[in-house]
Amino acid sequence: MRSEGIDSGESYVWCITATATQLRQHLEHGRATPQEVAMERRIARALCALISIIAVFTTRAADAPQPLVLLKSGDYASLDHQLNALQAEYETGRATEEQLYTGFRQLYEDSTANERYFSAWVQAYPNSYAAHLARGTYYYRMAWFIRGEEYLRTTPRSQVNSMTEYLSAARPDLLASMELTAKPYLSALYMLNVTQLNGSEGDHRYWFKEGMRIDPTNTKVRVRYMETLRPRWGGSYVEMQDFLAQTRRQSSDPQLLARLEILIHHDQAEDAMQADENSATKGSSQAVFDEWKKVIDLSEIAQEDPSDRALAAYMRAASDLNMKADLDRGVALLAKRNIDDGWSLERIAWALIQQHRDADALPSLRKAAALSQPWSQFVLGKTLYDGCPELNIKADQQAGLAWIQRSARLCHREATQFLTSHGLPPGCDSEQATGFVTGWLSSAWGRGLATAAVVVLLLTLAKIRRRPLLG
């Protein structure tokens, strides 16, 4: 195989030389007639020419500077040309909505330090569509980053104020960009995003209609508008179902329809989790499993990966109902991604441990522990403290105790009890644990996990089952 960076001339010469050598060997060994060799040589030359053309485009793509690199290096001329050219290709149908979106997304990282680069770009090219769109989008993304993922009622006022300031900065640029090109589709999309964070239902509808006017076959504006209809944003399931039905009348695209329907079942799954948590049959509700399974099924139709949270909750529900085929399906999906969300990792580990698949659970358990999930820290610590021959883990009381103490500092009950029973200070740091524990216990299955962990631990200590990962 040739190394990367081969130019078109090199690729053609190398291809012709290699082919000629092989054809000569065929002729010398009587595996082909002279006429056949001549025909194969003509075919080889055509194929080699094609290879050289591919090499040109591959090299150009690899060598093309990324937008963020151009932005930070101050090469605003190249950046402006590159992204306005992409916009022009979209407007003439040579670039798709997804390619346009992806091209501009390469500009962004959540850093306050980058504001000066976007402002310098706008100053250098005050009438550039790409420059105004890019800066407006940057401000929107920073607003979302500052706000965080929590419900608005639990978000600190300082973060809300910063979010509002960034949104106020985003609007003028995005509105200005609407006048600077023929099809300002991304401008309408990001204005819809802005109004989702701080706007009315009328604002949502206006920018949805603008996006549909600009690109009637779009996907992203439709999906974002569906998000504004979610109950958590002040909408309702009736509105979501009505919009899904409306879209079905307009489009038969299965991927688009699946992406919209995922949002409905994702929220209904969350509702089912909470309802199940409040019932007498914690962790065994068929409705929880059914809704998450729909999310996973629809994700396949949409040809996109389900969220980490959806995958984790699906695996947990499958484990609770002893749906082994579905748990296997979750494990297969898990192998294709690198999850770094502690909440999800902990539930994946729990699901696998319940099914006595300790070896499969161990990687997720270790990562969840490293991400300060107290239950995982305690379970990993107990496993290391006692050792687990089935996993070739030798007892290491010092290492195990370190994890148990970390769990205890977050006031995990089993960890503090363990330390007390061994004559050690419990080490609960209530100030450190307050924020984490409050969020964890208020989430679906948080209390169920804590209760069930006690039960499993007692079973282990009683040696009712073999020594598992739960030690």
C-alpha positions in Angstrom: 0.0 0.0 0.0 1.2 3.5 -0.7 1.5 6.1 2.0 -0.8 9.1 2.3 0.1 12.2 0.4 0.8 10.6 -3.0 0.2 13.1 -5.8 -1.6 12.4 -9.1 1.6 11.9 -11.1 3.1 9.5 -8.6 -0.1 7.6 -8.4 -0.4 7.1 -12.1 3.3 6.1 -12.6 3.1 3.7 -9.6 -0.1 2.1 -10.9 1.1 1.7 -14.5 4.5 0.2 -13.3 2.9 -2.3 -11.0 0.3 -3.3 -13.6 3.0 -3.7 -16.4 5.1 -5.9 -14.1 2.1 -8.2 -13.4 1.1 -8.4 -17.0 4.6 -9.3 -18.1 4.7 -12.1 -15.6 1.3 -13.4 -16.9 2.7 -13.4 -20.5 6.0 -15.1 -19.5 4.3 -17.8 -17.6 1.7 -18.5 -20.3 -1.3 -17.3 -18.2 -2.4 -14.9 -20.9 -2.0 -14.4 -24.7 -0.4 -11.3 -26.2 -3.8 -10.1 -27.4 -5.2 -10.6 -23.8 -2.3 -8.7 -22.3 -2.8 -5.8 -24.8 -6.5 -5.6 -23.8 -5.7 -5.7 -20.1 -3.0 -3.0 -20.6 -5.6 -0.7 -22.1 -8.1 -1.4 -19.3 -5.3 -0.9 -16.7 -4.4 2.5 -18.2 -7.9 3.7 -17.9 -8.2 2.5 -14.3 -4.8 4.0 -13.4 -6.0 7.4 -14.8 -9.1 7.1 -12.6 -6.9 6.3 -9.5 -4.8 9.5 -10.2 -7.9 11.6 -10.4 -9.1 10.2 -7.1 -5.7 10.9 -5.6 -6.0 14.6 -6.6 -9.4 15.0 -4.9 -8.3 13.0 -1.8 -5.1 15.0 -1.4 -7.0 18.3 -1.8 -9.6 17.3 0.7 -6.9 16.2 3.2 -4.9 19.4 2.7 -7.8 21.8 2.9 -7.5 23.8 6.1 -10.4 23.3 8.5 -12.6 26.4 9.1 -11.6 26.6 12.8 -7.9 26.6 11.9 -8.5 29.4 9.4 -10.5 31.4 12.0 -7.9 31.2 14.7 -5.0 31.9 12.3 -6.8 35.1 11.2 -7.0 34.0 7.5 -10.4 35.5 7.1 -10.1 35.8 3.4 -9.8 32.1 2.9 -12.4 31.3 5.5 -14.9 33.8 4.0 -14.3 32.4 0.5 -14.6 28.8 1.7 -17.9 29.1 3.6 -19.6 31.5 1.2 -18.7 29.1 -1.6 -20.3 26.3 0.4 -23.5 28.5 0.8 -23.5 29.1 -3.0 -23.2 25.4 -3.7 -26.2 24.8 -1.4 -28.2 27.5 -3.2 -27.6 25.9 -6.5 -28.3 22.4 -5.3 -24.7 21.1 -5.4 -24.5 20.8 -1.6 -27.1 19.3 0.7 -28.6 20.7 3.8 -26.4 18.4 5.9 -23.2 19.4 4.1 -24.0 23.0 4.6 -24.8 22.5 8.3 -21.6 20.4 8.8 -19.4 22.9 7.1 -20.4 25.7 9.4 -20.3 23.4 12.5 -16.6 22.9 12.0 -16.1 26.5 13.2 -17.4 26.0 16.7 -15.9 25.1 20.1 -17.4 26.3 23.4 -14.8 28.9 24.2 -15.3 32.5 25.2 -11.8 33.3 23.8 -13.1 32.7 20.2 -15.4 35.8 20.2 -12.6 38.1 19.1 -11.9 35.9 16.0 -15.5 36.1 14.9 -15.7 39.8 15.5 -12.5 40.4 13.5 -13.9 38.4 10.7 -17.1 40.5 10.6 -15.0 43.7 10.8 -12.9 42.5 7.8 -16.0 41.5 5.8 -19.0 43.5 7.0 -21.2 42.4 4.1 -20.4 38.7 4.3 -23.2 36.3 4.8 -21.0 33.7 6.2 -19.3 36.0 8.7 -22.6 37.3 10.2 -24.2 33.8 10.3 -21.0 32.4 11.9 -20.8 35.0 14.7 -24.6 34.8 15.4 -24.4 31.0 15.6 -21.3 31.3 17.9 -23.3 33.5 20.3 -26.2 31.1 20.2 -24.0 28.1 21.0 -22.3 30.0 23.8 -25.8 30.8 25.3 -26.7 27.1 25.3 -23.3 26.2 26.7 -23.5 28.7 29.5 -27.1 27.7 30.3 -26.3 24.0 30.8 -28.6 21.0 30.6 -30.6 21.5 33.8 -34.2 22.7 34.0 -34.5 26.4 33.9 -35.9 26.4 37.5 -32.8 24.8 38.8 -30.3 26.8 36.7 -28.5 29.5 38.7 -29.6 33.1 37.9 -26.1 34.1 36.9 -26.1 31.4 34.1 -29.6 32.5 32.9 -28.4 36.2 32.7 -25.3 35.2 30.7 -27.5 33.1 28.4 -29.8 36.1 27.8 -26.8 38.3 27.0 -25.4 35.9 24.4 -28.9 35.5 22.8 -29.2 39.2 22.6 -25.9 39.3 20.8 -26.9 36.5 18.4 -30.1 38.0 17.1 -28.6 41.1 15.3 -26.1 39.0 13.4 -28.6 36.3 12.4 -31.2 38.9 11.3 -28.6 40.8 9.3 -27.5 37.6 7.6 -31.0 37.0 6.4 -30.5 39.9 4.0 -27.1 38.9 2.6 -27.9 35.8 0.6 -30.7 34.3 -1.5 -31.4 31.2 0.7 -30.4 32.0 4.3 -31.6 28.6 5.5 -29.1 28.2 8.4 -30.0 31.7 9.6 -33.7 30.7 10.0 -32.6 27.5 11.7 -30.5 29.3 14.3 -33.1 31.9 14.8 -35.5 29.1 15.7 -32.8 27.8 18.0 -32.6 31.2 19.7 -36.3 31.4 20.2 -36.4 28.0 21.7 -34.2 29.2 24.5 -35.9 32.6 24.8 -39.0 33.2 22.7 -42.7 32.6 22.4 -44.8 30.0 20.5 -45.4 32.7 17.9 -41.6 33.1 17.4 -41.2 29.4 17.0 -43.9 29.2 14.3 -42.6 32.2 12.5 -39.1 30.9 12.1 -40.3 27.4 11.3 -42.4 28.8 8.4 -39.3 30.9 7.3 -37.2 27.7 7.2 -39.9 25.9 5.3 -40.2 28.7 2.8 -36.5 28.8 2.2 -36.1 25.0 1.9 -39.4 23.1 1.7 -37.7 19.7 1.8 -35.6 20.4 4.9 -35.1 18.1 7.8 -33.4 20.1 10.5 -35.9 23.0 10.9 -38.7 20.4 11.1 -36.9 18.4 13.8 -36.0 21.6 15.8 -39.6 22.8 15.6 -40.8 19.4 16.9 -38.4 20.0 19.9 -40.1 23.3 20.7 -43.4 21.3 21.0 -42.1 19.0 23.7 -43.8 19.3 27.1 -40.5 20.3 28.7 -40.5 23.4 26.4 -44.2 24.2 27.1 -45.8 22.1 24.4 -47.8 18.9 24.6 -47.9 15.4 23.1 -51.0 16.3 21.2 -49.2 19.1 19.4 -46.3 16.8 18.7 -48.5 14.1 17.3 -50.4 16.7 15.2 -47.1 18.0 13.8 -45.9 14.4 13.0 -49.2 13.8 11.2 -48.8 17.0 9.2 -45.3 16.1 8.2 -46.5 12.6 7.1 -48.8 14.4 4.7 -46.0 16.4 3.3 -43.2 13.9 3.2 -42.7 10.1 2.9 -39.1 10.2 4.0 -38.8 7.4 6.6 -35.7 8.9 8.2 -37.3 12.3 8.8 -40.5 10.8 10.2 -38.5 8.5 12.5 -36.4 11.4 13.8 -39.6 13.3 14.7 -41.3 10.3 16.3 -38.1 9.5 18.4 -38.7 12.8 20.3 -42.2 11.7 21.2 -41.3 8.3 22.5 -38.1 9.6 24.2 -40.2 12.0 26.4 -42.9 9.3 27.0 -40.2 6.9 28.1 -38.9 9.5 30.6 -42.5 10.0 31.8 -42.9 6.2 32.1 -39.6 6.0 34.1 -40.9 8.6 36.6 -44.3 7.0 36.9 -42.7 3.6 37.5 -40.4 5.1 40.1 -43.5 6.4 41.9 -45.3 3.1 41.8 -45.0 0.0 44.0 -43.3 -2.0 41.2 -40.1 0.0 40.8 -37.9 -1.0 38.0 -40.3 -3.5 36.4 -42.7 -1.5 34.4 -43.4 -2.8 30.9 -44.2 0.7 29.7 -40.6 1.9 30.4 -39.2 -0.9 28.3 -41.7 -0.5 25.5 -41.1 3.2 25.1 -37.3 2.9 25.1 -37.5 0.0 22.6 -39.4 2.2 20.3 -36.7 4.8 20.6 -34.0 2.3 19.7 -36.1 0.9 16.8 -36.8 4.3 15.4 -33.1 5.2 15.7 -32.3 2.4 13.3 -34.8 3.7 10.8 -33.5 7.2 11.2 -29.9 5.8 10.7 -28.6 7.7 13.7 -27.3 6.5 17.0 -29.7 6.7 20.0 -28.6 9.0 22.7 -26.4 7.6 25.5 -29.2 8.1 27.9 -31.7 6.2 25.7 -29.3 3.3 25.3 -28.6 3.1 29.0 -32.2 3.3 30.0 -33.2 0.7 27.3 -30.5 -1.8 28.6 -31.6 -1.2 32.2 -35.3 -1.8 31.4 -34.4 -4.9 29.4 -32.4 -6.3 32.3 -35.2 -5.6 34.7 -37.6 -7.6 32.6 -35.0 -10.3 31.8 -35.2 -9.5 28.1 -31.9 -11.0 27.2 -32.1 -10.5 23.5 -32.7 -6.8 23.9 -29.8 -6.6 26.4 -27.6 -8.3 23.9 -28.7 -5.7 21.3 -27.8 -3.0 23.7 -24.4 -4.5 24.3 -23.8 -4.6 20.5 -24.8 -0.9 20.2 -22.6 -0.1 23.2 -19.5 -1.5 21.4 -19.8 1.1 18.7 -19.5 4.1 20.9 -17.4 5.7 23.6 -19.8 6.9 26.3 -18.5 9.5 28.8 -21.7 10.2 30.7 -21.6 8.8 34.2 -25.4 8.5 34.6 -25.6 6.3 31.5 -22.5 4.3 32.3 -23.8 3.5 35.8 -27.1 2.2 34.5 -25.4 0.1 31.8 -23.2 -1.4 34.5 -26.2 -2.1 36.7 -28.1 -3.8 33.9 -25.3 -6.1 33.1 -24.5 -7.0 36.7 -28.1 -7.9 37.3 -27.8 -10.5 34.5 -24.5 -11.8 36.0 -22.5 -10.4 33.1 -19.8 -9.0 35.3 -17.0 -9.0 32.7 -19.2 -7.0 30.3 -20.1 -4.6 33.1 -16.6 -3.9 34.4 -15.5 -1.3 31.7 -18.7 0.7 32.2 -18.4 0.4 36.0 -14.8 1.7 36.0 -15.6 4.7 33.8 -18.7 5.6 35.8 -16.6 5.4 39.0 -14.0 7.7 37.4 -16.8 10.1 36.6 -17.8 10.4 40.3 -20.8 8.1 40.3 -20.9 7.1 44.0 -22.7 3.8 43.6 -20.1 2.7 40.9 -17.3 3.9 43.1 -18.5 1.8 46.0 -19.2 -1.3 43.9 -15.8 -1.1 42.2 -14.1 -0.4 45.5 -15.8 -3.4 47.2 -14.8 -5.6 44.3 -11.2 -4.6 44.5 -11.2 -4.8 48.3 -12.5 -8.4 48.3 -11.1 -9.5 45.0 -13.0 -11.4 42.3 -11.4 -14.6 41.0 -14.0 -14.9 38.2 -12.6 -11.6 36.7 -9.0 -12.4 37.6 -9.0 -9.5 40.1 -6.8 -10.1 43.1 -7.8 -8.6 46.4 -6.2 -5.1 46.9 -7.6 -3.6 50.1 -5.7 -0.4 49.7 -7.0 0.3 46.1 -10.5 -0.8 47.1 -10.6 1.4 50.2 -9.6 4.4 48.1 -12.6 4.0 45.9 -14.9 3.3 48.8 -13.7 6.5 50.5 -14.3 8.5 47.4 -17.9 7.2 47.4 -18.3 7.9 51.1 -17.2 11.5 50.5 -20.3 11.8 48.3 -22.3 10.4 51.2 -23.2 7.1 49.5 -24.8 5.2 52.3 -23.3 1.7 51.7 -19.8 3.3 51.5 -20.2 5.2 54.8 -21.6 2.1 56.5 -18.7 0.0 55.2 -16.1 2.5 56.6 -17.9 2.7 59.9 -18.1 -1.1 60.2 -14.3 -1.3 59.7 -13.6 1.3 62.4 -12.8 4.1 59.9 -14.3 7.6 59.8 -17.3 7.7 57.3 -15.8 10.7 55.6 -19.1 12.1 54.3 -18.6 15.6 52.8 -22.2 16.8 52.7 -21.3 20.1 51.0 -19.6 18.2 48.1 -22.4 15.7 47.8 -25.4 18.0 48.0 -25.5 19.0 44.4 -24.7 15.5 43.1 -27.0 13.5 45.4 -29.9 15.9 44.9 -29.8 15.5 41.2 -29.2 11.8 41.3 -32.1 11.0 43.7 -34.5 13.2 41.9 -33.7 11.5 38.6 -35.7 8.5 37.4 -34.6 5.2 39.1 -32.1 7.1 41.4 -33.9 5.9 44.5 -34.5 2.5 43.0 -30.8 2.0 42.3 -29.9 2.9 45.9 -32.4 0.5 47.4 -31.6 -2.3 45.0 -27.9 -2.0 45.7 -28.5 -2.7 49.4 -30.5 -5.8 48.5 -27.8 -7.1 46.2 -25.1 -6.4 48.7 -27.0 -8.3 51.4 -27.4 -11.3 49.1 -23.7 -11.2 48.3 -22.7 -11.1 51.9 -25.0 -14.0 52.7 -23.3 -16.0 49.9 -26.7 -16.8 48.3 -25.0 -16.6 44.9 -21.4 -17.0 43.8 -19.1 -14.0 44.4 -20.1 -11.6 41.7 -18.7 -8.2 40.7 -20.8 -6.7 43.4 -18.4 -8.4 45.8 
